Amino acid sequence: MADLIEIQNMIEQLREKLHQVSEGKALTDAEVIRASQMLDVLLIEYQRMLNEKLNQ
């Protein structure tokens, strides 16, 4: 369960970073896209871990 909590914290940090990076920029800005993609990777990993825990 600690792994899920860690990844939740990382997701929240990246959400905040994405919000900060995107202020005043277009959603197609390279930096905004990179931050969004990093968040996507973590969200997918979180979902995978959650499914794994539920299926045990």
Backbone as JSON, one array per atom type, in Angstrom:
{
  "sequence": "MADLIEIQNMIEQLREKLHQVSEGKALTDAEVIRASQMLDVLLIEYQRMLNEKLNQ",
  "N": [[0.82, -1.2, 0.0], [2.05, 1.17, 0.57], [3.41, 1.85, -1.72], [1.38, 2.73, -3.4], [0.58, 5.04, -2.07], [2.88, 6.57, -2.26], [3.03, 6.96, -5.05], [0.67, 8.36, -5.41], [1.28, 10.73, -4.1], [3.32, 11.64, -5.78], [1.86, 12.02, -8.1], [0.16, 14.13, -7.33], [2.09, 16.13, -6.96], [3.05, 16.39, -9.59], [0.71, 17.21, -10.85], [0.4, 19.74, -9.75], [2.73, 20.92, -10.73], [2.19, 20.82, -13.48], [0.01, 22.53, -13.59], [1.27, 24.95, -12.82], [3.19, 25.23, -14.87], [1.58, 25.47, -17.09], [0.31, 27.9, -16.88], [-0.49, 30.79, -18.55], [0.42, 29.83, -20.94], [0.06, 28.17, -24.1], [-1.85, 25.18, -24.56], [-0.54, 23.54, -26.27], [2.1, 24.06, -26.0], [5.47, 23.04, -25.76], [6.65, 22.51, -23.23], [4.42, 22.29, -21.58], [3.18, 20.09, -22.72], [5.13, 18.11, -22.22], [5.07, 18.0, -19.39], [2.44, 17.17, -19.03], [2.53, 14.67, -20.26], [4.29, 13.32, -18.56], [2.75, 13.22, -16.27], [0.64, 11.66, -17.24], [1.96, 9.18, -17.57], [2.5, 8.49, -14.91], [-0.12, 8.33, -13.91], [-1.11, 6.16, -15.37], [0.59, 4.15, -14.43], [-0.17, 4.18, -11.74], [-2.83, 3.31, -11.96], [-2.37, 0.74, -12.98], [-1.02, -0.44, -10.81], [-3.01, -0.27, -8.85], [-5.03, -1.9, -9.94], [-3.62, -4.3, -9.89], [-3.35, -4.7, -7.11], [-6.05, -4.97, -6.41], [-6.73, -7.31, -7.68], [-5.47, -9.3, -6.34]],
  "CA": [[0.0, 0.0, 0.0], [2.94, 2.33, 0.61], [3.72, 2.21, -3.1], [0.26, 3.51, -3.92], [0.62, 6.35, -1.43], [4.01, 7.29, -2.88], [2.68, 7.38, -6.41], [-0.36, 9.4, -5.26], [2.0, 11.97, -3.79], [4.01, 12.06, -7.0], [0.82, 12.51, -9.01], [-0.25, 15.45, -6.86], [3.19, 17.06, -7.25], [3.07, 16.65, -11.03], [-0.48, 18.02, -11.18], [0.72, 21.12, -9.38], [3.73, 21.38, -11.69], [1.49, 21.04, -14.75], [-0.77, 23.76, -13.42], [2.2, 26.08, -12.84], [3.82, 25.31, -16.2], [0.6, 25.83, -18.12], [-0.2, 29.26, -16.73], [-0.08, 31.76, -19.56], [0.96, 29.16, -22.13], [-0.88, 27.37, -24.87], [-1.81, 23.75, -24.22], [0.35, 22.88, -27.22], [3.48, 24.42, -25.67], [6.28, 21.84, -25.54], [6.84, 22.28, -21.8], [3.12, 21.84, -21.06], [2.99, 18.72, -23.23], [6.04, 17.23, -21.47], [4.55, 17.84, -18.03], [1.23, 16.38, -19.15], [2.92, 13.29, -20.57], [4.85, 12.74, -17.34], [1.61, 12.94, -15.41], [-0.05, 10.51, -17.85], [2.73, 7.96, -17.26], [2.26, 8.16, -13.5], [-1.52, 7.91, -13.76], [-1.21, 4.8, -15.92], [1.27, 3.28, -13.47], [-1.04, 4.11, -10.56], [-3.98, 2.45, -12.32], [-1.86, -0.63, -13.08], [-0.75, -0.9, -9.45], [-4.29, -0.41, -8.18], [-5.64, -3.11, -10.49], [-2.85, -5.43, -9.39], [-3.72, -4.89, -5.71], [-7.43, -5.42, -6.33], [-6.83, -8.65, -8.24], [-4.71, -10.26, -5.53]],
  "C": [[0.86, 1.26, 0.0], [3.28, 2.79, -0.79], [2.62, 3.08, -3.7], [0.26, 4.92, -3.33], [1.74, 7.19, -2.03], [3.63, 7.82, -4.25], [1.58, 8.44, -6.38], [0.29, 10.75, -4.97], [2.71, 12.52, -5.02], [3.02, 12.64, -8.0], [0.38, 13.91, -8.61], [0.82, 16.5, -7.15], [3.22, 17.4, -8.74], [1.85, 17.44, -11.48], [-0.21, 19.49, -10.9], [1.73, 21.72, -10.37], [3.07, 21.69, -13.04], [0.68, 22.33, -14.69], [0.14, 25.0, -13.51], [2.79, 26.31, -14.23], [2.84, 25.85, -17.23], [0.06, 27.25, -18.01], [0.38, 30.19, -17.78], [0.5, 31.14, -20.82], [-0.16, 28.41, -22.83], [-0.76, 25.9, -24.45], [-0.91, 22.96, -25.15], [1.81, 23.24, -27.0], [4.24, 23.16, -25.29], [6.45, 21.51, -24.06], [5.54, 21.77, -21.15], [2.87, 20.4, -21.49], [3.87, 17.75, -22.45], [5.51, 16.96, -20.06], [3.29, 16.97, -18.03], [1.55, 14.91, -19.42], [3.51, 12.59, -19.35], [3.72, 12.36, -16.37], [0.83, 11.74, -15.94], [0.64, 9.2, -17.49], [2.47, 7.54, -15.82], [0.82, 7.7, -13.26], [-1.73, 6.49, -14.26], [-0.57, 3.8, -14.96], [0.42, 3.1, -12.21], [-2.22, 3.16, -10.83], [-3.55, 0.99, -12.4], [-1.64, -1.21, -11.69], [-2.05, -1.15, -8.68], [-5.0, -1.68, -8.65], [-4.95, -4.37, -9.97], [-3.23, -5.74, -7.94], [-5.13, -5.45, -5.58], [-7.6, -6.86, -6.8], [-6.04, -9.71, -7.45], [-5.63, -11.1, -4.69]]
}
